């Protein structure tokens, strides 16, 4: 039994020894095999990394080839002071692709790279007309910006008297109640107040320039069927000017609003910087000084708050008779001066397409404007005009064969103040001795004495009112008035002539007055598509003559209502 146990123990010990030896050998073999596999995998990883590097190089070469086939970016031409001259031809180059390193052994990325966003370029130019704009409110042409100017109007008008002046009020010829026209009213639709034009802006050699053009459709038509078969209203030139500014000096040439027209801001010629009221009446306000005429002006800007200006504008030897204004009566021996040496309002028509009366020198206007803040504007302007005629009579006639001259002058002062937010008070006042034509031609500049000498006529005008903005609604109300002084001479016949004399016609007005109010409601507005607005105005106008004949009315008046639907074109000039 013991032998059996010893044999069993020996066999067991031998088996255990052999098992340990086999396990040790197997473990060593497995380690060698694992090391070989790891080495093999490291070799595979190295090859994958090399493949990735090769792909990176191929992709970079492909991008370089693509870029070489695209148009090159042209540099911006500049002056010696670095001012951009012309627009760069820019091309958006594709952003470089970023490769994400493989995170797994198979080389598949866990996520895709996000490409860099593409950026637009202005080519380094400071001119906004030369940059890329995804939603421009202007048209680019070369290195300039072009903006369409204008709106489409449909104006409805009702008057309690048939004045026959369409959508403009001829303040000085309102029908008297004892006339046929006063017994009838008028109602009309008209598109004539619509505007069309353009504005061009640019910078060149440090100089900013503006070209401005504007038409309406209030021109005189030769057609006789406008109210029958075709409303063929004729375009009329309103504005056509060039303005150039470099530093503190500014120059304008062309047809613009007269510098005697009140401003809202500085002495700018832009319509938005002028005050000619918010009314729908295309003749604006009684008492307002304005005209649009050719000329040149030079402005000096010593600071952003003060502007000085001098303008030289188209002259006119005006004796009255335009736009319903009363005309001066000439001496019996000098009636031939009308329409030959003196403009009586009828010198331009189908027979004469240009002003044919003689003129001596341009009207000279000087103006200073002070704008300490955007809420305050004050201005003072002065004007001087020259008149000269020749007495065509011969022999012993009084003043025969002689020249006679006179000088007219006037002063205008205005104030435009935002007294509280969104409420502005406005006043503009004018007094003149010989420049009544700037009051919409309602007063003559001069009368003629019996020997042919000239006498300037005293006249004055005022417009006073307020403008208030309530959200999308503009409210306005104004009073306007004109006073024309009497200027009388005695003719060789012993009868009085001139203006306002005893026995003169009731067309020679002493005063013209107007009270008006209205609104401008913005219905819809978008800078990319324009705006739609509704405009309404009520106007009460009256006039009083110097002389009232027996049984004749002492004065007359009319009531006018305007209603307008307007679409304004989109567009705005960028900041320079």
C-alpha positions as CSV (number, residue, x, y, z in Angstrom):
1,X,0.0,0.0,0.0
2,X,2.8,2.3,0.8
3,X,4.5,1.3,-2.4
4,X,1.4,2.2,-4.3
5,X,1.3,5.5,-2.5
6,X,4.9,6.3,-3.2
7,X,4.5,5.4,-6.9
8,X,1.3,7.6,-7.1
9,X,3.1,10.4,-5.4
10,X,6.0,10.1,-7.8
11,X,3.8,10.0,-10.8
12,X,1.9,13.1,-9.6
13,X,5.1,15.0,-9.0
14,X,6.5,14.1,-12.4
15,X,3.2,15.2,-14.0
16,X,3.2,18.5,-12.1
17,X,6.8,19.2,-13.1
18,X,6.1,18.5,-16.8
19,X,3.0,20.7,-16.7
20,X,5.0,23.7,-15.3
21,X,7.7,23.2,-17.8
22,X,5.2,23.2,-20.7
23,X,3.4,26.3,-19.4
24,X,6.6,28.2,-19.1
25,X,7.5,27.3,-22.6
26,X,4.1,28.2,-23.9
27,X,4.2,31.6,-22.2
28,X,7.5,32.5,-23.8
29,X,6.3,31.4,-27.2
30,X,3.1,33.6,-26.9
31,X,5.2,36.6,-25.9
32,X,7.3,36.3,-28.9
33,X,4.3,35.9,-31.1
34,X,2.6,39.0,-29.6
35,X,5.8,41.1,-30.0
36,X,5.8,40.1,-33.7
37,X,2.2,41.1,-34.2
38,X,2.7,44.5,-32.5
39,X,5.7,45.1,-34.6
40,X,3.7,44.3,-37.7
41,X,0.9,46.6,-36.7
42,X,3.3,49.5,-36.0
43,X,4.6,49.0,-39.5
44,X,1.0,49.1,-40.8
45,X,0.4,52.4,-38.9
46,X,3.5,53.9,-40.3
47,X,2.4,53.0,-43.8
48,X,-1.0,54.5,-43.2
49,X,0.6,57.7,-41.9
50,X,2.7,57.9,-45.0
51,X,-0.4,57.4,-47.2
52,X,-2.1,60.3,-45.4
53,X,0.9,62.5,-46.0
54,X,0.9,61.6,-49.7
55,X,-2.9,62.4,-49.9
56,X,-2.2,65.8,-48.2
57,X,0.5,66.7,-50.7
58,X,-1.8,65.6,-53.7
59,X,-4.6,67.8,-52.3
60,X,-2.4,70.8,-51.9
61,X,-1.1,70.5,-55.4
62,X,-4.7,70.1,-56.7
63,X,-5.7,73.4,-54.9
64,X,-2.8,75.2,-56.3
65,X,-3.7,74.1,-59.8
66,X,-7.3,75.3,-59.3
67,X,-6.2,78.7,-58.0
68,X,-3.9,79.1,-60.9
69,X,-6.7,78.7,-63.4
70,X,-8.9,81.4,-61.7
71,X,-8.6,85.2,-62.6
72,X,-6.0,86.9,-60.6
73,X,-7.0,89.6,-58.1
74,X,-6.1,93.0,-59.5
75,X,-4.6,95.5,-57.1
76,X,-6.4,98.8,-56.4
77,X,-4.7,101.7,-58.2
78,X,-3.9,104.4,-55.7
79,X,-2.6,107.9,-55.7
80,X,0.5,109.0,-53.9
81,X,-1.6,109.8,-50.8
82,X,-3.1,106.3,-50.9
83,X,-6.5,107.3,-52.2
84,X,-8.2,104.5,-54.1
85,X,-8.8,105.4,-57.8
86,X,-10.7,102.4,-59.3
87,X,-12.6,99.3,-58.2
88,X,-10.6,96.1,-57.7
89,X,-11.8,93.0,-59.6
90,X,-12.1,90.7,-56.6
91,X,-12.6,86.9,-56.7
92,X,-13.6,84.8,-53.7
93,X,-11.0,82.1,-53.5
94,X,-12.1,78.8,-51.9
95,X,-11.0,78.5,-48.3
96,X,-8.3,75.9,-47.5
97,X,-9.6,72.4,-46.5
98,X,-8.5,71.2,-43.2
99,X,-7.8,67.4,-42.9
100,X,-8.7,65.7,-39.6
101,X,-6.1,63.1,-38.5
102,X,-7.3,59.5,-38.5
103,X,-8.4,58.4,-35.0
104,X,-8.8,54.7,-35.8
105,X,-6.5,52.2,-37.3
106,X,-8.6,52.0,-40.5
107,X,-7.9,55.8,-41.2
108,X,-11.6,56.9,-41.2
109,X,-12.2,60.2,-39.4
110,X,-14.7,60.3,-36.6
111,X,-16.0,63.7,-37.9
112,X,-15.7,65.9,-41.0
113,X,-13.9,69.2,-41.1
114,X,-16.0,72.5,-41.3
115,X,-14.8,74.7,-44.1
116,X,-13.8,78.2,-43.4
117,X,-16.5,80.8,-44.3
118,X,-15.8,82.8,-47.5
119,X,-15.3,86.5,-47.0
120,X,-16.0,89.3,-49.4
121,X,-13.3,91.9,-50.2
122,X,-13.3,95.6,-50.9
123,X,-9.9,95.4,-52.4
124,X,-8.5,97.7,-49.7
125,X,-10.5,100.7,-51.1
126,X,-12.2,103.2,-48.8
127,X,-14.9,104.0,-51.5
128,X,-18.1,102.1,-50.6
129,X,-19.1,102.2,-54.2
130,X,-16.1,99.9,-55.0
131,X,-16.9,97.2,-52.4
132,X,-18.9,94.0,-52.5
133,X,-22.3,94.3,-51.0
134,X,-24.7,91.4,-50.8
135,X,-27.8,93.7,-50.7
136,X,-26.8,97.1,-52.2
137,X,-29.2,100.0,-52.2
138,X,-27.3,101.6,-55.1
139,X,-26.0,100.7,-58.5
140,X,-22.2,100.6,-59.0
141,X,-20.8,102.0,-62.2
142,X,-17.0,102.1,-62.2
143,X,-15.9,103.7,-59.0
144,X,-19.2,105.6,-58.5
145,X,-22.6,104.8,-56.8
146,X,-25.8,105.6,-58.7
147,X,-29.1,105.8,-56.9
148,X,-32.5,106.3,-58.7
149,X,-34.3,109.4,-57.5
150,X,-38.1,109.7,-57.6
151,X,-41.6,108.6,-56.8
152,X,-44.8,107.8,-58.6
153,X,-47.7,110.0,-57.6
154,X,-51.4,109.9,-58.2
155,X,-52.8,113.2,-56.9
156,X,-56.5,113.8,-56.4
157,X,-57.6,117.5,-56.1
158,X,-60.8,119.3,-55.3
159,X,-61.3,123.1,-55.2
160,X,-64.5,125.0,-54.5
161,X,-63.6,127.4,-57.3
162,X,-62.4,126.5,-60.8
163,X,-59.1,128.3,-60.7
164,X,-57.8,126.4,-63.7
165,X,-54.3,126.0,-62.2
166,X,-54.3,122.2,-61.9
167,X,-52.5,120.8,-58.9
168,X,-50.6,124.1,-58.2
169,X,-52.2,127.1,-56.7
170,X,-51.8,130.4,-58.5
171,X,-52.1,132.4,-55.3
172,X,-52.5,135.8,-56.9
173,X,-55.3,134.9,-59.3
174,X,-57.9,133.2,-57.1
175,X,-61.2,133.9,-58.8
176,X,-63.5,136.6,-57.3
177,X,-66.9,135.5,-56.3
178,X,-68.6,137.6,-59.0
179,X,-66.8,135.8,-61.8
180,X,-67.9,132.7,-63.7
181,X,-65.0,130.6,-62.5
182,X,-66.1,131.2,-58.9
183,X,-69.5,129.6,-59.6
184,X,-67.9,126.2,-60.5
185,X,-65.7,123.8,-58.6
186,X,-63.1,121.5,-60.0
187,X,-62.0,117.9,-59.3
188,X,-59.0,116.3,-61.0
189,X,-56.6,113.4,-60.9
190,X,-53.0,114.0,-62.0
191,X,-49.7,112.0,-62.2
192,X,-47.8,115.2,-62.9
193,X,-46.1,115.6,-59.6
194,X,-44.3,112.3,-60.1
195,X,-40.5,112.5,-60.2
196,X,-37.8,110.6,-61.9
197,X,-34.0,111.1,-61.9
198,X,-30.8,109.8,-60.5
199,X,-27.9,110.8,-58.2
200,X,-24.2,109.9,-58.8
201,X,-21.7,109.9,-55.9
202,X,-18.0,109.2,-55.9
203,X,-14.6,110.0,-54.4
204,X,-11.6,110.8,-56.5
205,X,-8.2,112.1,-55.3
206,X,-9.7,112.9,-52.0
207,X,-12.6,114.9,-53.6
208,X,-16.2,113.9,-53.1
209,X,-18.5,114.7,-56.1
210,X,-22.3,114.5,-56.6
211,X,-24.2,114.6,-59.9
212,X,-27.9,115.2,-59.4
213,X,-30.7,115.1,-61.9
214,X,-34.5,115.3,-61.4
215,X,-37.6,115.7,-63.7
216,X,-41.3,116.1,-63.0
217,X,-44.2,116.0,-65.5
218,X,-45.4,119.6,-65.2
219,X,-44.0,120.8,-68.5
220,X,-46.1,122.7,-71.0
221,X,-47.7,120.4,-73.6
222,X,-48.6,121.4,-77.1
223,X,-51.2,118.6,-77.2
224,X,-54.9,119.6,-77.1
225,X,-56.2,116.1,-76.2
226,X,-54.7,115.7,-72.8
227,X,-58.2,115.5,-71.2
228,X,-59.8,113.7,-74.1
229,X,-57.8,110.7,-75.3
230,X,-54.3,110.7,-73.9
231,X,-52.8,112.2,-70.7
232,X,-49.5,112.9,-72.5
233,X,-47.9,115.1,-69.8
234,X,-44.5,116.5,-70.7
235,X,-41.4,116.0,-68.6
236,X,-39.9,119.2,-67.1
237,X,-36.3,119.7,-65.9
238,X,-36.2,120.5,-62.2
239,X,-32.6,119.9,-61.2
240,X,-29.4,119.2,-63.0
241,X,-26.2,120.0,-61.1
242,X,-22.7,118.9,-60.1
243,X,-21.4,119.5,-56.6
244,X,-17.7,119.0,-55.8
245,X,-16.2,119.2,-52.3
246,X,-12.6,118.8,-51.1
247,X,-11.9,119.6,-47.5
248,X,-13.5,122.8,-46.5
249,X,-14.2,124.1,-50.0
250,X,-17.3,123.2,-52.0
251,X,-18.3,124.2,-55.6
252,X,-21.6,123.7,-57.4
253,X,-22.6,124.4,-61.0
254,X,-25.9,123.7,-62.8
255,X,-29.6,124.2,-62.3
256,X,-30.4,123.9,-58.6
257,X,-32.8,125.3,-56.0
258,X,-31.8,128.9,-55.5
259,X,-29.5,129.5,-52.5
260,X,-32.2,131.9,-51.4
261,X,-34.5,128.9,-50.7
262,X,-34.5,128.2,-47.0
263,X,-32.4,125.3,-45.7
264,X,-33.0,122.6,-43.1
265,X,-29.3,121.8,-42.9
266,X,-26.3,123.9,-43.8
267,X,-26.4,125.3,-47.3
268,X,-26.8,121.9,-49.0
269,X,-28.5,121.8,-52.5
270,X,-30.0,118.4,-51.8
271,X,-33.8,118.5,-51.6
272,X,-33.9,116.7,-48.3
273,X,-31.7,119.5,-46.8
274,X,-34.0,122.3,-48.0
275,X,-37.3,123.7,-46.6
276,X,-40.0,124.1,-49.1
277,X,-42.7,122.7,-46.8
278,X,-44.3,119.2,-46.8
279,X,-47.4,120.3,-48.8
280,X,-48.8,118.6,-51.9
281,X,-49.3,121.9,-53.7
282,X,-46.6,122.0,-56.4
283,X,-46.4,125.8,-56.0
284,X,-45.6,125.2,-52.3
285,X,-46.5,128.1,-49.9
286,X,-47.5,131.7,-50.4
287,X,-44.6,133.7,-48.8
288,X,-41.9,131.1,-49.5
289,X,-38.7,132.4,-51.3
290,X,-37.7,129.9,-53.9
291,X,-36.9,129.3,-57.5
292,X,-35.0,126.6,-59.5
293,X,-32.5,128.2,-61.9
294,X,-29.0,127.8,-63.4
295,X,-26.0,129.2,-61.6
296,X,-22.7,128.6,-59.7
297,X,-21.9,128.7,-56.0
298,X,-18.9,128.5,-53.8
299,X,-19.2,127.4,-50.2
300,X,-16.7,127.5,-47.3
301,X,-17.0,125.1,-44.4
302,X,-14.8,126.5,-41.6
303,X,-16.3,123.8,-39.3
304,X,-19.1,121.2,-39.3
305,X,-21.3,123.8,-37.6
306,X,-20.9,126.9,-39.8
307,X,-21.1,127.3,-43.6
308,X,-20.6,130.4,-45.8
309,X,-21.7,130.6,-49.4
310,X,-21.8,132.9,-52.4
311,X,-23.9,132.1,-55.5
312,X,-24.2,133.7,-58.9
313,X,-27.6,132.9,-60.4
314,X,-29.7,133.5,-63.5
315,X,-31.1,137.1,-63.5
316,X,-34.5,138.3,-64.8
317,X,-35.9,141.8,-65.3
318,X,-39.4,141.0,-64.0
319,X,-42.4,143.3,-64.1
320,X,-44.9,140.8,-62.8
321,X,-47.6,138.7,-64.5
322,X,-46.3,135.1,-63.9
323,X,-48.3,132.4,-62.0
324,X,-51.2,134.7,-61.4
325,X,-49.2,137.5,-60.0
326,X,-50.2,141.1,-60.8
327,X,-48.2,143.0,-63.3
328,X,-47.1,146.6,-63.2
329,X,-48.7,149.0,-65.6
330,X,-46.3,150.8,-68.0
331,X,-46.4,154.4,-69.1
332,X,-48.4,154.9,-72.3
333,X,-45.2,155.7,-74.4
334,X,-43.3,152.7,-73.1
335,X,-45.7,149.8,-73.3
336,X,-43.4,148.2,-75.8
337,X,-40.9,147.4,-73.0
338,X,-43.2,144.5,-72.0
339,X,-41.8,141.2,-73.3
340,X,-38.9,142.9,-75.0
341,X,-36.8,144.5,-72.2
342,X,-38.9,143.4,-69.2
343,X,-40.2,139.9,-68.5
344,X,-44.0,140.1,-68.1
345,X,-44.4,136.3,-67.5
346,X,-45.4,135.6,-71.1
347,X,-42.0,135.9,-72.8
348,X,-41.5,132.1,-72.9
349,X,-43.9,130.0,-74.9
350,X,-44.4,128.5,-78.3
351,X,-43.0,131.6,-80.0
352,X,-40.0,132.1,-77.7
353,X,-38.6,128.9,-76.1
354,X,-35.9,130.8,-74.2
355,X,-35.8,134.0,-72.2
356,X,-35.2,136.8,-74.6
357,X,-35.3,139.9,-72.3
358,X,-31.9,141.6,-71.7
359,X,-30.1,141.2,-68.4
360,X,-27.1,143.0,-67.0
361,X,-25.4,140.7,-64.4
362,X,-26.2,137.6,-62.4
363,X,-28.1,137.8,-59.2
364,X,-25.6,137.6,-56.3
365,X,-26.7,135.8,-53.1
366,X,-24.6,135.5,-50.0
367,X,-25.6,133.2,-47.1
368,X,-24.4,132.0,-43.7
369,X,-25.8,129.0,-42.0
370,X,-25.2,127.9,-38.4
371,X,-26.0,124.4,-37.2
372,X,-24.6,123.8,-33.6
373,X,-26.6,120.6,-33.4
374,X,-28.9,118.5,-35.6
375,X,-31.8,120.1,-33.7
376,X,-31.0,123.7,-34.5
377,X,-30.6,125.6,-37.8
378,X,-30.3,129.3,-38.3
379,X,-29.5,131.2,-41.5
380,X,-29.3,134.7,-43.0
381,X,-29.0,135.4,-46.7
382,X,-28.8,138.6,-48.7
383,X,-29.4,139.2,-52.5
384,X,-28.6,141.9,-54.9
385,X,-29.9,142.3,-58.5
386,X,-29.2,144.7,-61.4
387,X,-31.7,146.1,-63.8
388,X,-31.1,148.1,-66.9
389,X,-33.3,149.3,-69.9
390,X,-33.0,151.6,-72.8
391,X,-35.8,154.1,-73.6
392,X,-36.5,153.5,-77.3
393,X,-38.4,156.7,-77.9
394,X,-37.0,159.4,-80.1
395,X,-37.2,163.1,-80.5
396,X,-38.5,165.3,-77.7
397,X,-40.0,162.3,-75.8
398,X,-39.2,162.3,-72.1
399,X,-36.0,160.3,-71.5
400,X,-35.7,159.3,-75.2
401,X,-32.6,157.4,-76.2
402,X,-31.3,157.0,-72.6
403,X,-30.3,154.0,-70.4
404,X,-31.7,153.7,-67.0
405,X,-30.5,151.4,-64.2
406,X,-31.6,150.3,-60.8
407,X,-30.4,147.9,-58.1
408,X,-32.5,145.5,-56.2
409,X,-31.7,144.0,-52.8
410,X,-33.2,141.8,-50.2
411,X,-32.6,139.9,-46.9
412,X,-33.9,136.5,-45.8
413,X,-33.6,135.0,-42.3
414,X,-34.8,131.6,-41.2
415,X,-34.9,129.4,-38.1
416,X,-35.6,125.6,-37.9
417,X,-35.6,124.2,-34.3
418,X,-36.6,120.9,-32.8
419,X,-38.1,122.2,-29.5
420,X,-38.9,118.8,-28.2
421,X,-38.2,115.4,-29.7
422,X,-40.1,114.9,-33.1
423,X,-41.5,118.5,-33.0
424,X,-40.0,121.2,-35.1
425,X,-40.9,124.9,-35.2
426,X,-40.0,126.7,-38.5
427,X,-40.0,130.3,-39.6
428,X,-38.6,131.9,-42.7
429,X,-38.9,135.6,-43.6
430,X,-38.0,137.8,-46.6
431,X,-38.0,141.5,-47.2
432,X,-36.9,143.0,-50.5
433,X,-36.7,146.1,-52.6
434,X,-36.7,144.8,-56.1
435,X,-36.6,140.9,-55.9
436,X,-40.3,140.1,-55.7
437,X,-40.0,137.4,-58.3
438,X,-38.4,135.1,-55.7
439,X,-41.9,135.1,-54.0
440,X,-43.2,132.8,-56.7
441,X,-43.4,135.8,-59.0
442,X,-46.3,137.2,-57.0
443,X,-44.7,140.7,-56.8
444,X,-43.0,142.6,-59.6
445,X,-39.3,143.5,-59.3
446,X,-39.7,147.0,-60.7
447,X,-42.0,149.6,-62.2
448,X,-41.2,152.1,-64.9
449,X,-41.6,155.8,-64.6
450,X,-42.7,158.1,-67.4
451,X,-39.1,158.9,-68.5
452,X,-38.1,155.2,-68.5
453,X,-36.3,155.2,-65.1
454,X,-36.8,152.2,-62.9
455,X,-38.2,152.0,-59.3
456,X,-37.7,148.7,-57.3
457,X,-40.9,147.5,-55.6
458,X,-41.0,146.7,-51.9
459,X,-42.4,143.3,-51.0
460,X,-42.1,140.8,-48.1
461,X,-43.0,137.2,-47.4
462,X,-43.1,134.8,-44.5
463,X,-43.8,131.1,-43.8
464,X,-44.3,129.9,-40.2
465,X,-45.4,126.5,-38.9
466,X,-44.5,123.2,-37.3
467,X,-43.8,119.6,-38.3
468,X,-44.3,116.7,-36.0
469,X,-43.6,113.0,-36.4
470,X,-45.7,110.4,-34.6
471,X,-44.4,106.9,-35.3
472,X,-45.1,106.5,-39.1
473,X,-47.1,109.7,-39.4
474,X,-45.8,113.2,-40.3
475,X,-48.1,116.0,-39.3
476,X,-47.6,119.6,-40.6
477,X,-49.3,123.0,-40.4
478,X,-48.1,126.4,-41.8
479,X,-49.2,129.9,-42.3
480,X,-47.8,131.9,-45.3
481,X,-48.2,135.5,-46.3
482,X,-47.1,138.0,-48.9
483,X,-47.2,141.8,-48.7
484,X,-46.7,143.9,-51.8
485,X,-46.2,147.6,-51.3
486,X,-47.6,150.3,-53.5
487,X,-45.3,151.9,-56.0
488,X,-46.9,154.7,-58.1
489,X,-45.6,157.1,-60.8
490,X,-47.4,159.7,-62.8
491,X,-47.4,159.3,-66.6
492,X,-47.0,162.2,-69.1
493,X,-50.7,161.9,-69.6
494,X,-51.3,162.8,-66.0
495,X,-52.6,159.4,-65.1
496,X,-51.0,157.1,-62.4
497,X,-49.1,154.0,-63.5
498,X,-47.1,151.4,-61.7
499,X,-48.5,149.1,-59.0
500,X,-51.3,149.8,-56.5
501,X,-52.4,153.1,-57.7
502,X,-56.0,154.5,-57.6
503,X,-58.0,152.8,-60.3
504,X,-55.7,149.9,-60.7
505,X,-57.1,146.4,-61.5
506,X,-58.0,144.1,-58.7
507,X,-55.3,141.7,-59.9
508,X,-52.7,144.0,-58.2
509,X,-52.8,142.4,-54.8
510,X,-51.8,144.0,-51.6
511,X,-51.8,140.8,-49.5
512,X,-51.9,137.1,-50.2
513,X,-52.3,134.7,-47.3
514,X,-52.6,131.0,-46.8
515,X,-53.3,128.6,-44.0
516,X,-52.8,124.9,-44.5
517,X,-52.3,121.6,-42.7
518,X,-52.0,117.9,-43.6
519,X,-50.4,114.6,-43.0
520,X,-48.0,112.1,-44.6
521,X,-48.7,108.5,-43.5
522,X,-46.2,105.8,-44.3
523,X,-48.2,102.6,-45.1
524,X,-45.2,100.4,-45.8
525,X,-41.5,100.8,-46.1
526,X,-38.5,98.6,-46.9
527,X,-35.0,99.9,-47.9
528,X,-34.8,97.2,-50.6
529,X,-38.2,97.8,-52.1
530,X,-39.2,101.4,-51.5
531,X,-42.2,102.9,-49.6
532,X,-45.9,103.5,-50.0
533,X,-47.4,106.5,-48.4
534,X,-50.7,108.4,-48.3
535,X,-50.6,112.2,-48.2
536,X,-53.4,114.6,-47.4
537,X,-53.6,118.4,-47.3
538,X,-56.2,121.1,-46.7
539,X,-55.5,124.6,-48.0
540,X,-57.3,127.9,-47.4
541,X,-55.9,130.8,-49.5
542,X,-57.1,134.4,-49.7
543,X,-56.0,137.6,-51.5
544,X,-56.8,141.3,-51.1
545,X,-56.4,143.9,-53.9
546,X,-55.0,147.4,-53.4
547,X,-58.1,148.9,-55.0
548,X,-61.7,147.8,-54.6
549,X,-64.1,149.1,-57.3
550,X,-67.6,150.1,-56.4
551,X,-69.7,147.0,-56.0
552,X,-66.7,144.6,-56.3
553,X,-65.7,142.1,-53.7
554,X,-63.3,143.3,-51.1
555,X,-61.4,140.0,-51.2
556,X,-61.6,136.4,-52.4
557,X,-60.6,133.0,-51.2
558,X,-60.7,129.3,-52.1
559,X,-60.6,126.0,-50.3
560,X,-58.5,123.1,-51.7
561,X,-58.2,119.5,-50.7
562,X,-55.4,117.2,-51.9
563,X,-55.1,113.4,-51.5
564,X,-52.1,111.6,-52.8
565,X,-51.0,108.0,-53.2
566,X,-47.2,107.7,-53.5
567,X,-44.7,105.0,-54.2
568,X,-41.1,106.0,-53.5
569,X,-38.3,104.2,-55.2
570,X,-35.8,102.3,-53.1
571,X,-32.2,103.4,-52.8
572,X,-29.7,105.2,-50.6
573,X,-26.2,106.4,-50.9
574,X,-23.6,104.7,-48.6
575,X,-21.5,106.7,-46.2
576,X,-18.3,108.1,-47.6
